[in-house]
Amino acid sequence: MTVQLAIPTVTRIGWIGTGVMGSSMCSHVLQAGYRVTLHSRTKDKAKPLLDLGATWAENPRAVAAESDMLFTMVGFPQDVRTVYFGETGILAGAPPGTVLVDMTTTDPALSREIAERATAMGLSAIDAPVSGGDVGARNATLSIMVGGDRKAVQAVMPVFELLGNKIVHQGGPGTGQQAKLCNQIVIAGTMVGVCESLLYGSKAGLDLKRMLDSIRGGAAACWTLDHLAPRILQRNFEPGFFVEHFVKDMGLALEESKRMGLVLPGLTLVHQLYQTVQTLGHGRSGTHALMLALEELAHIHVNASPA
């Protein structure tokens, strides 16, 4: 099957999902000159994109009917399944030749199922989850992990390049999701380390801003220290990425690990800690709200400067 290269003003883009990251990502596509038809669960959230020139559609099927390439960025595997396979879903409306790109972090098996169904209908399906949070989405500096047919991936590459600065084709369907789960395993362990270092530094009476300035220059340097540790000190737990979505991602990784006969004790522990964050009522906070659960366990609160 021949897949046409994405070209601004020519290629019709569909977009489903305008959350914390999806809205910024779609805006880059619009600003590059693509014609965009979009849908989200809440039309009000899509208003800034409609103001930029996007066209509203009442359901995913209607988006698909008007698209050459269709991108989805939703929340949970069940959302992906409904958006693709539902009565008013994408596969009910996509004409042959359409390229479907799911950028949600979801079950690798579901990505493979979408690809199989799509191929049988004369469509192409790519899984392309991202990392970088709200900052990466706004600044178009996401890392994009891609699985799917090589020719389809090459056709979509001009759009990917509007969204991220690190785009790696991992292999066949589902491999993008597998790479993203590797990413989440690293983030889980790193977040615990960052939060516990702040707890330790606070208890030791350090000026935490000075401490962070020091360790950022050594082997501990990482994205989480640069972007999320300062938010913790500001007591700003607004989401760049929701706790409830991170719990979902870790659960997917643990399920895949179980299927492969692999034990990941570190990830298991962090998953349990984040479930505590949810129990405390912070499921819609950012992932750095892990600090709130660890403070409860330690019976202290971090201070940016020593008392």
Buried (B, 14 or more C-beta within 10 A) or exposed (E): EEBEEBEBEEBBBBBBBBBBBBBBBBBBBBEBEBBBBBBBBEEEBBBBBBEEEBBBBEBBBBBBBBBBBBBBBBBBBEBBBBBBBBEBBBBBBBEEEBBBBBBBBBBBBBBBBBBEBBBEEEBBBBBBBBBBBBBBBBEBEBBBBBBBBEEBBEBBBBBBBBBBEBBEBBEBBBBBBBBBBEBBBEBBBBBBEBBBBBBEBBEEEBBBEEBBEEBEEEEBEBBBBEBBBBBBBEEEBEBBBBBBBBBBBBBBBBBBBEEEEEEBEEBEEBBEBBBBBBEBEBBBBBBBBBBBBBBBEBEEEBBBEEE
